[in-house]
Amino acid sequence: MGKKKKSAKDDQMTLAEAYVGFQIQLKEKEVEEFESEVKTLEEKNQRYNQRQEHLKEEQLGHIQTLLKQAKDQERELEHKEVVSKEQVEQALQDHWELEKTKEREIEELHSQLNDLEQTVLTAGREKQYWLDYKNVGSKEHAKQIRLLEQELLQMQKDFQEMAAGNSTS
């Protein structure tokens, strides 16, 4: 009779150990998933930073091209000899349109740059959130696991003491 009771209690201990082991596996899997998400976010952030650098270089190239075109037009205007009033007005009109085009392109580039900066900021916040979880949340889960393991050990100790008390009486 004593062996049957002890066998049933061993099964309960094994079940409790399996349950704690299962909880540990779940927490470890969650930690791995979060680490994977953090890695993905870091890669996204790197891509966004590279794209931002590329857009900045492209913007500088456009600005330099526009400046060169403006200087070229000014040189052409200087080299022209006597021009009529209509030619002067046309040149001014062309110059004015060119300036407007430059301003629109610069505004577009600034808009694109602002959008990209917002995207990078959003990615940075997401990255920070996951890093905070990695640094704090995962430690809290590890603490919970340790507490559950301690509780399990205490329960096992209590059970053994009760079993020893029952077998002696």
Disulfide bonds with the S-S distance in Angstrom:
none
